[in-house]
Amino acid sequence: MLEAGISAPPFTLLDQDAKEVSLGDYAGQWVLLWWYPKAATPG
């Protein structure tokens, strides 16, 4: 769990086009990560 004011650890995720995007790609910028845990899954 991150606490307020602590930097996030490095990570890489897939974007909506299945391209890798790394947190480091946005160094020095504000980043907002939004996801839907059950999006595109059955049930």
PDB file of N, CA, C and O in Angstrom, chain B, residues numbered from 101:
ATOM      1  N   MET B 101       0.843  -1.166   0.000  1.00  0.00           N
ATOM      2  CA  MET B 101       0.000   0.000   0.000  1.00  0.00           C
ATOM      3  C   MET B 101       0.895   1.237   0.000  1.00  0.00           C
ATOM      4  O   MET B 101       1.822   1.343   0.803  1.00  0.00           O
ATOM      5  N   LEU B 102       0.616   2.152  -0.888  1.00  0.00           N
ATOM      6  CA  LEU B 102       1.354   3.405  -0.938  1.00  0.00           C
ATOM      7  C   LEU B 102       0.739   4.410   0.028  1.00  0.00           C
ATOM      8  O   LEU B 102      -0.469   4.410   0.265  1.00  0.00           O
ATOM      9  N   GLU B 103       1.580   5.252   0.569  1.00  0.00           N
ATOM     10  CA  GLU B 103       1.106   6.331   1.423  1.00  0.00           C
ATOM     11  C   GLU B 103       1.205   7.643   0.659  1.00  0.00           C
ATOM     12  O   GLU B 103       1.994   7.760  -0.278  1.00  0.00           O
ATOM     13  N   ALA B 104       0.419   8.615   1.050  1.00  0.00           N
ATOM     14  CA  ALA B 104       0.457   9.928   0.404  1.00  0.00           C
ATOM     15  C   ALA B 104       1.871  10.483   0.453  1.00  0.00           C
ATOM     16  O   ALA B 104       2.538  10.436   1.487  1.00  0.00           O
ATOM     17  N   GLY B 105       2.315  11.007  -0.681  1.00  0.00           N
ATOM     18  CA  GLY B 105       3.635  11.622  -0.765  1.00  0.00           C
ATOM     19  C   GLY B 105       4.750  10.668  -1.130  1.00  0.00           C
ATOM     20  O   GLY B 105       5.876  11.107  -1.362  1.00  0.00           O
ATOM     21  N   ILE B 106       4.473   9.368  -1.191  1.00  0.00           N
ATOM     22  CA  ILE B 106       5.474   8.367  -1.548  1.00  0.00           C
ATOM     23  C   ILE B 106       5.383   8.098  -3.053  1.00  0.00           C
ATOM     24  O   ILE B 106       4.288   7.936  -3.592  1.00  0.00           O
ATOM     25  N   SER B 107       6.531   8.051  -3.726  1.00  0.00           N
ATOM     26  CA  SER B 107       6.544   7.770  -5.168  1.00  0.00           C
ATOM     27  C   SER B 107       6.150   6.318  -5.435  1.00  0.00           C
ATOM     28  O   SER B 107       6.481   5.419  -4.660  1.00  0.00           O
ATOM     29  N   ALA B 108       5.450   6.107  -6.526  1.00  0.00           N
ATOM     30  CA  ALA B 108       5.057   4.756  -6.926  1.00  0.00           C
ATOM     31  C   ALA B 108       6.277   3.996  -7.437  1.00  0.00           C
ATOM     32  O   ALA B 108       7.179   4.600  -8.018  1.00  0.00           O
ATOM     33  N   PRO B 109       6.319   2.686  -7.231  1.00  0.00           N
ATOM     34  CA  PRO B 109       7.419   1.885  -7.769  1.00  0.00           C
ATOM     35  C   PRO B 109       7.296   1.798  -9.293  1.00  0.00           C
ATOM     36  O   PRO B 109       6.205   1.993  -9.829  1.00  0.00           O
ATOM     37  N   PRO B 110       8.382   1.513  -9.993  1.00  0.00           N
ATOM     38  CA  PRO B 110       8.308   1.378 -11.448  1.00  0.00           C
ATOM     39  C   PRO B 110       7.383   0.221 -11.846  1.00  0.00           C
ATOM     40  O   PRO B 110       7.386  -0.831 -11.207  1.00  0.00           O
ATOM     41  N   PHE B 111       6.602   0.423 -12.890  1.00  0.00           N
ATOM     42  CA  PHE B 111       5.756  -0.652 -13.405  1.00  0.00           C
ATOM     43  C   PHE B 111       5.474  -0.422 -14.880  1.00  0.00           C
ATOM     44  O   PHE B 111       5.629   0.688 -15.389  1.00  0.00           O
ATOM     45  N   THR B 112       5.058  -1.483 -15.559  1.00  0.00           N
ATOM     46  CA  THR B 112       4.688  -1.442 -16.971  1.00  0.00           C
ATOM     47  C   THR B 112       3.347  -2.142 -17.121  1.00  0.00           C
ATOM     48  O   THR B 112       3.142  -3.226 -16.574  1.00  0.00           O
ATOM     49  N   LEU B 113       2.434  -1.520 -17.864  1.00  0.00           N
ATOM     50  CA  LEU B 113       1.099  -2.063 -18.116  1.00  0.00           C
ATOM     51  C   LEU B 113       0.807  -2.009 -19.611  1.00  0.00           C
ATOM     52  O   LEU B 113       1.527  -1.359 -20.368  1.00  0.00           O
ATOM     53  N   LEU B 114      -0.244  -2.691 -20.028  1.00  0.00           N
ATOM     54  CA  LEU B 114      -0.698  -2.601 -21.412  1.00  0.00           C
ATOM     55  C   LEU B 114      -1.784  -1.544 -21.508  1.00  0.00           C
ATOM     56  O   LEU B 114      -2.665  -1.464 -20.652  1.00  0.00           O
ATOM     57  N   ASP B 115      -1.713  -0.725 -22.565  1.00  0.00           N
ATOM     58  CA  ASP B 115      -2.760   0.274 -22.770  1.00  0.00           C
ATOM     59  C   ASP B 115      -3.916  -0.339 -23.548  1.00  0.00           C
ATOM     60  O   ASP B 115      -3.934  -1.545 -23.792  1.00  0.00           O
ATOM     61  N   GLN B 116      -4.875   0.484 -23.934  1.00  0.00           N
ATOM     62  CA  GLN B 116      -6.064   0.003 -24.643  1.00  0.00           C
ATOM     63  C   GLN B 116      -5.752  -0.603 -25.998  1.00  0.00           C
ATOM     64  O   GLN B 116      -6.591  -1.302 -26.565  1.00  0.00           O
ATOM     65  N   ASP B 117      -4.551  -0.350 -26.534  1.00  0.00           N
ATOM     66  CA  ASP B 117      -4.138  -0.915 -27.821  1.00  0.00           C
ATOM     67  C   ASP B 117      -3.138  -2.047 -27.641  1.00  0.00           C
ATOM     68  O   ASP B 117      -2.483  -2.449 -28.602  1.00  0.00           O
ATOM     69  N   ALA B 118      -3.011  -2.569 -26.425  1.00  0.00           N
ATOM     70  CA  ALA B 118      -2.109  -3.659 -26.066  1.00  0.00           C
ATOM     71  C   ALA B 118      -0.634  -3.285 -26.250  1.00  0.00           C
ATOM     72  O   ALA B 118       0.204  -4.158 -26.478  1.00  0.00           O
ATOM     73  N   LYS B 119      -0.320  -1.998 -26.152  1.00  0.00           N
ATOM     74  CA  LYS B 119       1.063  -1.528 -26.204  1.00  0.00           C
ATOM     75  C   LYS B 119       1.547  -1.290 -24.781  1.00  0.00           C
ATOM     76  O   LYS B 119       0.802  -0.794 -23.936  1.00  0.00           O
ATOM     77  N   GLU B 120       2.817  -1.652 -24.520  1.00  0.00           N
ATOM     78  CA  GLU B 120       3.363  -1.450 -23.187  1.00  0.00           C
ATOM     79  C   GLU B 120       3.586   0.029 -22.894  1.00  0.00           C
ATOM     80  O   GLU B 120       4.100   0.770 -23.731  1.00  0.00           O
ATOM     81  N   VAL B 121       3.196   0.442 -21.705  1.00  0.00           N
ATOM     82  CA  VAL B 121       3.399   1.804 -21.235  1.00  0.00           C
ATOM     83  C   VAL B 121       4.017   1.683 -19.844  1.00  0.00           C
ATOM     84  O   VAL B 121       3.482   0.989 -18.979  1.00  0.00           O
ATOM     85  N   SER B 122       5.134   2.355 -19.636  1.00  0.00           N
ATOM     86  CA  SER B 122       5.815   2.305 -18.350  1.00  0.00           C
ATOM     87  C   SER B 122       5.647   3.618 -17.600  1.00  0.00           C
ATOM     88  O   SER B 122       5.537   4.685 -18.205  1.00  0.00           O
ATOM     89  N   LEU B 123       5.628   3.528 -16.296  1.00  0.00           N
ATOM     90  CA  LEU B 123       5.538   4.732 -15.484  1.00  0.00           C
ATOM     91  C   LEU B 123       6.704   5.665 -15.800  1.00  0.00           C
ATOM     92  O   LEU B 123       6.534   6.884 -15.810  1.00  0.00           O
ATOM     93  N   GLY B 124       7.870   5.112 -16.054  1.00  0.00           N
ATOM     94  CA  GLY B 124       9.047   5.910 -16.376  1.00  0.00           C
ATOM     95  C   GLY B 124       8.891   6.749 -17.636  1.00  0.00           C
ATOM     96  O   GLY B 124       9.612   7.731 -17.816  1.00  0.00           O
ATOM     97  N   ASP B 125       7.954   6.374 -18.517  1.00  0.00           N
ATOM     98  CA  ASP B 125       7.689   7.154 -19.731  1.00  0.00           C
ATOM     99  C   ASP B 125       7.151   8.541 -19.391  1.00  0.00           C
ATOM    100  O   ASP B 125       7.181   9.450 -20.220  1.00  0.00           O
ATOM    101  N   TYR B 126       6.664   8.689 -18.179  1.00  0.00           N
ATOM    102  CA  TYR B 126       6.031   9.945 -17.762  1.00  0.00           C
ATOM    103  C   TYR B 126       6.780  10.606 -16.598  1.00  0.00           C
ATOM    104  O   TYR B 126       6.188  11.331 -15.799  1.00  0.00           O
ATOM    105  N   ALA B 127       8.073  10.350 -16.518  1.00  0.00           N
ATOM    106  CA  ALA B 127       8.886  10.916 -15.430  1.00  0.00           C
ATOM    107  C   ALA B 127       8.727  12.434 -15.389  1.00  0.00           C
ATOM    108  O   ALA B 127       8.793  13.103 -16.421  1.00  0.00           O
ATOM    109  N   GLY B 128       8.516  12.966 -14.189  1.00  0.00           N
ATOM    110  CA  GLY B 128       8.364  14.405 -14.005  1.00  0.00           C
ATOM    111  C   GLY B 128       6.979  14.938 -14.300  1.00  0.00           C
ATOM    112  O   GLY B 128       6.753  16.146 -14.231  1.00  0.00           O
ATOM    113  N   GLN B 129       6.035  14.043 -14.634  1.00  0.00           N
ATOM    114  CA  GLN B 129       4.670  14.461 -14.944  1.00  0.00           C
ATOM    115  C   GLN B 129       3.704  13.804 -13.958  1.00  0.00           C
ATOM    116  O   GLN B 129       4.027  12.780 -13.356  1.00  0.00           O
ATOM    117  N   TRP B 130       2.534  14.389 -13.799  1.00  0.00           N
ATOM    118  CA  TRP B 130       1.481  13.771 -13.017  1.00  0.00           C
ATOM    119  C   TRP B 130       0.870  12.650 -13.846  1.00  0.00           C
ATOM    120  O   TRP B 130       0.708  12.791 -15.058  1.00  0.00           O
ATOM    121  N   VAL B 131       0.531  11.547 -13.205  1.00  0.00           N
ATOM    122  CA  VAL B 131      -0.064  10.392 -13.893  1.00  0.00           C
ATOM    123  C   VAL B 131      -1.305   9.953 -13.121  1.00  0.00           C
ATOM    124  O   VAL B 131      -1.282   9.837 -11.895  1.00  0.00           O
ATOM    125  N   LEU B 132      -2.371   9.715 -13.846  1.00  0.00           N
ATOM    126  CA  LEU B 132      -3.590   9.173 -13.261  1.00  0.00           C
ATOM    127  C   LEU B 132      -3.825   7.803 -13.891  1.00  0.00           C
ATOM    128  O   LEU B 132      -3.930   7.686 -15.112  1.00  0.00           O
ATOM    129  N   LEU B 133      -3.908   6.784 -13.068  1.00  0.00           N
ATOM    130  CA  LEU B 133      -4.152   5.424 -13.541  1.00  0.00           C
ATOM    131  C   LEU B 133      -5.579   5.057 -13.186  1.00  0.00           C
ATOM    132  O   LEU B 133      -5.968   5.103 -12.019  1.00  0.00           O
ATOM    133  N   TRP B 134      -6.355   4.694 -14.188  1.00  0.00           N
ATOM    134  CA  TRP B 134      -7.765   4.344 -13.989  1.00  0.00           C
ATOM    135  C   TRP B 134      -8.008   2.997 -14.646  1.00  0.00           C
ATOM    136  O   TRP B 134      -7.625   2.789 -15.797  1.00  0.00           O
ATOM    137  N   TRP B 135      -8.629   2.095 -13.938  1.00  0.00           N
ATOM    138  CA  TRP B 135      -8.907   0.803 -14.506  1.00  0.00           C
ATOM    139  C   TRP B 135     -10.219   0.269 -13.952  1.00  0.00           C
ATOM    140  O   TRP B 135     -10.707   0.698 -12.907  1.00  0.00           O
ATOM    141  N   TYR B 136     -10.761  -0.668 -14.682  1.00  0.00           N
ATOM    142  CA  TYR B 136     -11.973  -1.351 -14.266  1.00  0.00           C
ATOM    143  C   TYR B 136     -11.581  -2.808 -14.029  1.00  0.00           C
ATOM    144  O   TYR B 136     -11.339  -3.535 -14.992  1.00  0.00           O
ATOM    145  N   PRO B 137     -11.513  -3.250 -12.786  1.00  0.00           N
ATOM    146  CA  PRO B 137     -11.036  -4.602 -12.474  1.00  0.00           C
ATOM    147  C   PRO B 137     -11.761  -5.723 -13.208  1.00  0.00           C
ATOM    148  O   PRO B 137     -11.146  -6.741 -13.524  1.00  0.00           O
ATOM    149  N   LYS B 138     -13.037  -5.565 -13.483  1.00  0.00           N
ATOM    150  CA  LYS B 138     -13.769  -6.647 -14.130  1.00  0.00           C
ATOM    151  C   LYS B 138     -14.183  -6.313 -15.563  1.00  0.00           C
ATOM    152  O   LYS B 138     -15.010  -7.017 -16.141  1.00  0.00           O
ATOM    153  N   ALA B 139     -13.633  -5.275 -16.129  1.00  0.00           N
ATOM    154  CA  ALA B 139     -13.999  -4.914 -17.503  1.00  0.00           C
ATOM    155  C   ALA B 139     -13.579  -6.017 -18.467  1.00  0.00           C
ATOM    156  O   ALA B 139     -12.499  -6.593 -18.327  1.00  0.00           O
ATOM    157  N   ALA B 140     -14.407  -6.301 -19.415  1.00  0.00           N
ATOM    158  CA  ALA B 140     -14.147  -7.289 -20.472  1.00  0.00           C
ATOM    159  C   ALA B 140     -13.919  -8.695 -19.913  1.00  0.00           C
ATOM    160  O   ALA B 140     -13.210  -9.493 -20.527  1.00  0.00           O
ATOM    161  N   THR B 141     -14.502  -9.003 -18.770  1.00  0.00           N
ATOM    162  CA  THR B 141     -14.407 -10.365 -18.237  1.00  0.00           C
ATOM    163  C   THR B 141     -15.814 -10.933 -18.093  1.00  0.00           C
ATOM    164  O   THR B 141     -16.764 -10.203 -17.808  1.00  0.00           O
ATOM    165  N   PRO B 142     -15.937 -12.236 -18.292  1.00  0.00           N
ATOM    166  CA  PRO B 142     -17.273 -12.833 -18.152  1.00  0.00           C
ATOM    167  C   PRO B 142     -17.711 -12.860 -16.697  1.00  0.00           C
ATOM    168  O   PRO B 142     -16.883 -12.942 -15.790  1.00  0.00           O
ATOM    169  N   GLY B 143     -19.005 -12.792 -16.482  1.00  0.00           N
ATOM    170  CA  GLY B 143     -19.567 -12.959 -15.163  1.00  0.00           C
ATOM    171  C   GLY B 143     -19.684 -11.695 -14.428  1.00  0.00           C
ATOM    172  O   GLY B 143     -20.147 -11.684 -13.287  1.00  0.00           O
TER     173      GLY B 143
END
